[in-house]
């Protein structure tokens, strides 16, 4: 495609190129596809390029938490059960994970999750009003461990600056990773954002609501640590 856009700086190009995912092929089981077919009308949210009223989406005025990149949805479902007074908008792009989370919602009769299958960056930019969120969860994003791939990491200043206005004053952003070098970068990025303050002295204790994920268990088996960061909007 020919680029007819006006010239732009490298920084502007980087901001426009932020993506919350990398597409990978995955096998959709029959049960996962059935869960999408039957559960999407009630628990799925279609993307649109205009703001959505989350109170209307969930049918109640409870606190709203955005989760970006839920994998197979096991931890998301468990957190929603542990925090029934909060509502969770869970976003991922991979079909098997979307199907599996919808399957868990049905099996466990979970009513406080809504699921989106779309790029979270576009959702944040176009669908979420400023001050719409009480919290943001991003657990174990791809660490892109090779140095030449670090630019692909989700947790970078331009993306966090997109997230910040969506949080209410007092709202929080909770990150977790099992890759120490990425944890260091995450801490540096969040510390550098005006309007955010750390709730801990460095890394935070794992909040009681976050269960151990398969990534965390795998990391522990490999001798890795796990780092949580919880920052609050001032």
C-alpha positions as CSV (number, residue, x, y, z in Angstrom):
1,X,0.0,0.0,0.0
2,X,1.3,3.4,-0.9
3,X,1.8,5.7,2.1
4,X,0.1,9.0,1.3
5,X,0.2,10.4,4.9
6,X,2.2,13.5,5.6
7,X,5.8,13.2,6.9
8,X,6.0,12.3,10.6
9,X,8.6,11.9,13.2
10,X,9.9,8.5,14.4
11,X,8.2,9.1,17.7
12,X,4.9,9.7,16.1
13,X,5.3,6.6,13.9
14,X,6.1,4.5,17.1
15,X,3.0,5.7,18.8
16,X,0.8,4.8,15.9
17,X,2.4,1.4,15.6
18,X,1.7,0.2,19.1
19,X,0.0,-3.2,19.1
20,X,-1.2,-5.1,22.1
21,X,-0.7,-8.5,20.5
22,X,1.0,-10.6,17.9
23,X,-1.3,-12.9,16.0
24,X,-0.5,-16.6,16.3
25,X,-2.4,-19.6,14.9
26,X,-4.1,-21.7,17.5
27,X,-6.4,-24.7,17.4
28,X,-10.0,-23.9,18.3
29,X,-11.7,-26.9,20.0
30,X,-15.3,-27.7,19.3
31,X,-16.2,-26.8,22.9
32,X,-14.5,-23.4,22.5
33,X,-16.3,-22.7,19.3
34,X,-19.6,-23.7,20.8
35,X,-18.9,-21.3,23.7
36,X,-18.3,-18.5,21.3
37,X,-21.5,-19.3,19.3
38,X,-23.7,-19.5,22.4
39,X,-22.0,-17.1,24.8
40,X,-21.0,-14.2,22.6
41,X,-24.5,-12.6,22.3
42,X,-24.7,-12.3,26.1
43,X,-21.0,-11.8,27.2
44,X,-19.2,-10.6,24.0
45,X,-18.7,-7.0,23.1
46,X,-18.2,-6.0,19.5
47,X,-15.6,-3.4,18.6
48,X,-16.8,0.0,17.5
49,X,-14.9,3.3,16.9
50,X,-17.0,5.3,19.3
51,X,-17.2,5.4,23.1
52,X,-19.2,2.7,24.9
53,X,-21.1,3.1,28.2
54,X,-19.6,0.4,30.4
55,X,-22.4,0.8,33.0
56,X,-24.8,-0.1,30.3
57,X,-22.7,-3.0,29.0
58,X,-22.7,-4.6,32.5
59,X,-26.1,-3.4,33.6
60,X,-24.8,-2.0,36.9
61,X,-22.7,0.9,38.2
62,X,-20.0,-1.2,39.9
63,X,-16.2,-0.6,39.5
64,X,-14.8,-1.4,36.1
65,X,-11.5,-3.2,35.5
66,X,-9.9,-3.6,32.1
67,X,-7.8,-6.7,31.5
68,X,-5.5,-6.8,28.5
69,X,-4.3,-10.1,27.2
70,X,-6.0,-12.8,29.3
71,X,-4.5,-15.9,27.5
72,X,-6.8,-18.9,28.1
73,X,-8.9,-16.9,30.6
74,X,-8.3,-19.1,33.6
75,X,-6.9,-16.4,35.9
76,X,-9.5,-13.9,34.6
77,X,-12.3,-16.2,35.6
78,X,-10.8,-16.8,39.0
79,X,-10.3,-13.1,39.7
80,X,-13.9,-12.3,38.7
81,X,-15.1,-15.0,41.1
82,X,-12.9,-13.6,43.9
83,X,-14.1,-10.0,43.2
84,X,-17.8,-10.3,42.4
85,X,-18.4,-6.7,43.2
86,X,-16.3,-5.6,40.3
87,X,-16.9,-5.9,36.5
88,X,-14.1,-7.0,34.1
89,X,-13.8,-6.1,30.5
90,X,-11.3,-8.7,29.2
91,X,-9.6,-8.2,25.8
92,X,-7.6,-10.7,23.8
93,X,-7.3,-11.5,20.1
94,X,-6.7,-15.2,20.1
95,X,-9.8,-17.3,19.3
96,X,-9.1,-20.4,21.5
97,X,-8.6,-18.1,24.5
98,X,-11.7,-16.2,23.8
99,X,-13.6,-19.4,23.4
100,X,-12.1,-20.9,26.6
101,X,-13.0,-17.8,28.7
102,X,-16.6,-17.9,27.4
103,X,-16.7,-21.6,28.3
104,X,-15.5,-20.9,31.8
105,X,-18.1,-18.1,32.2
106,X,-20.8,-20.6,31.3
107,X,-19.5,-23.4,33.5
108,X,-18.9,-21.3,36.6
109,X,-22.0,-19.0,36.0
110,X,-19.8,-15.9,36.1
111,X,-21.8,-12.7,35.4
112,X,-19.2,-10.0,35.8
113,X,-17.1,-10.5,32.8
114,X,-17.5,-9.2,29.2
115,X,-15.2,-10.4,26.5
116,X,-13.7,-8.6,23.5
117,X,-11.7,-10.0,20.6
118,X,-9.8,-7.0,19.3
119,X,-6.6,-5.0,19.5
120,X,-6.7,-3.5,23.0
121,X,-4.9,-0.3,21.8
122,X,-7.8,0.5,19.5
123,X,-10.3,-0.3,22.2
124,X,-8.5,2.1,24.6
125,X,-8.2,4.8,22.1
126,X,-11.7,4.7,20.6
127,X,-14.2,2.9,23.0
128,X,-13.2,3.9,26.5
129,X,-14.2,7.3,27.9
130,X,-11.7,9.2,30.1
131,X,-12.2,8.2,33.7
132,X,-14.2,5.1,32.8
133,X,-11.9,2.6,34.6
134,X,-11.2,1.8,38.2
135,X,-8.3,-0.5,37.4
136,X,-6.2,-2.1,34.6
137,X,-4.7,-5.5,34.7
138,X,-1.9,-6.6,32.4
139,X,-0.5,-10.0,33.5
140,X,2.5,-11.6,31.8
141,X,2.6,-9.8,28.5
142,X,5.0,-11.1,25.9
143,X,8.5,-10.2,27.2
144,X,10.1,-10.2,23.7
145,X,13.3,-11.2,25.5
146,X,15.7,-10.6,22.5
147,X,17.1,-7.1,22.7
148,X,16.3,-6.3,19.1
149,X,12.6,-7.1,19.8
150,X,12.3,-4.9,22.9
151,X,10.6,-2.2,20.8
152,X,7.6,-4.7,20.5
153,X,6.9,-4.8,24.2
154,X,3.5,-3.5,25.2
155,X,4.6,-1.7,28.4
156,X,6.3,1.4,27.1
157,X,5.7,5.0,27.8
158,X,3.5,5.8,24.8
159,X,1.0,3.0,25.6
160,X,0.8,3.8,29.4
161,X,0.2,7.4,28.5
162,X,-2.8,6.2,26.5
163,X,-4.1,4.2,29.5
164,X,-3.7,6.9,32.1
165,X,-6.6,9.2,31.1
166,X,-9.0,6.2,31.2
167,X,-8.4,5.6,34.9
168,X,-10.3,7.5,37.5
169,X,-8.4,9.4,40.1
170,X,-7.4,6.7,42.6
171,X,-7.6,4.0,40.0
172,X,-4.8,1.6,39.7
173,X,-2.7,-0.3,37.1
174,X,-1.5,-3.7,38.0
175,X,1.3,-5.4,36.0
176,X,3.0,-8.7,36.5
177,X,5.8,-10.5,34.7
178,X,8.1,-13.4,35.3
179,X,10.9,-11.9,33.2
180,X,13.2,-9.8,35.5
181,X,14.6,-7.5,32.8
182,X,11.1,-6.7,31.7
183,X,10.1,-6.0,35.3
184,X,12.9,-3.5,35.5
185,X,11.7,-1.8,32.3
186,X,8.1,-1.8,33.6
187,X,9.1,-0.1,36.8
188,X,11.1,2.5,35.0
189,X,8.3,3.2,32.6
190,X,5.6,3.6,35.4
191,X,7.9,5.7,37.6
192,X,8.4,8.0,34.6
193,X,4.7,8.7,34.1
194,X,3.4,11.9,35.7
195,X,0.2,11.2,37.4
196,X,1.1,7.7,38.7
197,X,2.5,6.8,42.1
198,X,3.8,3.5,43.3
199,X,1.8,1.8,46.0
200,X,4.9,-0.1,47.2
201,X,8.6,0.5,47.6
202,X,9.6,-0.9,44.3
203,X,7.8,-4.1,43.4
204,X,4.5,-4.9,45.2
205,X,3.4,-8.0,47.1
206,X,1.1,-10.1,44.9
207,X,-2.5,-8.9,45.6
208,X,-4.7,-11.7,47.1
209,X,-7.0,-11.5,44.1
210,X,-4.4,-12.6,41.5
211,X,-4.1,-16.4,41.3
212,X,-1.0,-18.1,40.1
213,X,-1.1,-18.4,36.3
214,X,0.4,-21.2,34.2
215,X,3.0,-18.7,33.1
216,X,3.9,-18.0,36.7
217,X,4.0,-21.7,37.6
218,X,6.2,-22.3,34.6
219,X,8.6,-19.5,35.5
220,X,8.9,-20.8,39.1
221,X,9.8,-24.3,37.7
222,X,12.5,-22.7,35.7
223,X,13.8,-20.8,38.7
224,X,12.5,-17.4,37.6
225,X,11.0,-14.9,40.0
226,X,7.7,-13.1,39.6
227,X,7.3,-9.4,39.9
228,X,4.0,-7.4,40.5
229,X,3.8,-3.7,40.1
230,X,0.8,-1.8,41.4
231,X,0.6,2.0,40.6
232,X,-2.2,4.4,41.4
233,X,-3.4,7.4,39.5
234,X,-3.0,10.5,41.6
